[in-house]
């Protein structure tokens, strides 16, 4: 924003009566002097970076302390699957509410977006961690390593499911475009 509170090309100004930020840069100043962060979709680079960090950490933990780590249970990634199912249900609920225009509190959608972004990053970090553990265990020639490999695969699949449902939840929280509204109107008319 310029100093005269006019938006740059391609951006919308802040509504001075409500302080709402419609579109714009990364951080916008509110008339009251506060900040309003503009939330963007989760970037693939953020997920890849989190996955690489998890991969390195998972491999290093097993490399340094493999003799002190208890055996991995096959259902160890199950909590991630439970989170994925919960977020999938939440995504269906949000999608239906937005489509029917029944959302009355925008803070509910904002919280869903924050949950989705945090869950996708957690899923990427854990996917990297499980794959790091797999890479370490695949290089070992012990019976214990062979018995723990299925646990790493289950964990990796559960983490990937969490990433997918979190991104789907985030997608469902978007404001419908005019194209979407026209498509919905045409579908209702036919």
Secondary structure, 3 states (H helix, E strand, C coil): CCCCCCCCCCCCCCCCCCCCCCCCCCEEECCCCCEEECCCCCCHHHHHHHHHHHHHHHHHHHHHHCCCCCCCCHHHHHHHHHHHHHHHHHHHHHHHHHHCCCCCCHHHHHHHHHHHHHHHHHHHHHHHHHHHHHHHHHCCCCHHHHHHHHHHHHHHHHHHHHHHHHHHHHHHCCCCCHHHHHHHHHHHHC
